Amino acid sequence: MAATYDFPSDLLAGQEELRQIRTELLELLKRLPWSVEPLDGFSDDNGWRKVERPASPGWTPDEQAQVEKLRDRERELAIFISCHRYWTDLTGPDTVDARMSLKHTGPPAPPAAIGTTGDL
């Protein structure tokens, strides 16, 4: 049976916010054009699979700023969680087990986000 951990509330809150930020970022990136800069469309069938992209108008400055803001917050939260003082009390396999347990606390990730954002 897997061990249970008494995570501090700030660590749980950080993990939940990280989950929310990653979901929001993923949804935003799905809505944006495939290229940050305006680019012509292309079609290439010389590789092992055919690749096609329509012309991209690029991202607006507001869209770029929104993505940057979310990525910055994602990075801050990942650092906060990874370097939290809670981990100093654990050693070896217990640390790995606890980190995996923290990752799976709270509501499940939306199906589209599972395995695409590299949760901590």
C-alpha positions, 0 to 999 in steps of 0.5 A, a space after each residue: 500500500 502506498 504511503 500517505 503524506 501530510 503535505 503543507 497547505 502552501 505546497 498543495 496550493 502551489 501544486 494546484 495553481 501549477 495544474 491550473 496554469 498548465 491547463 490554461 496555457 495548454 488551452 491558449 496554445 491550442 487556440 493560437 496560430 502554429 507560428 509565433 511569427 507570420 509565416 507562409 503555409 507549406 506542404 512537405 511530403 518528402 519525409 517519412 510522413 506528410 507535413 502541412 501547415 496553413 499560413 500563420 498570421 503570427 501571434 499578436 503582442 498581447 497573445 505573446 505577452 499572455 503566453 510569456 506571463 503564463 510560462 513565467 508563472 509556471 516556472 515560478 511554481 515549478 521552482 517553488 514546488 521543487 525547492 520547498 522545504 518539505 522535501 528536506 525531511 525525506 530521503 531516497 525513494 521516499 522523496 520520489 514517492 512523495 513527489 509522485 503522490 503530490 502530483 496526483 493530489 487534487 482534481 484529475 487533469 483534463 484528458 487532453 492535458 494528461 501526458 502533454 505538460 510534464 507535471 512535476 
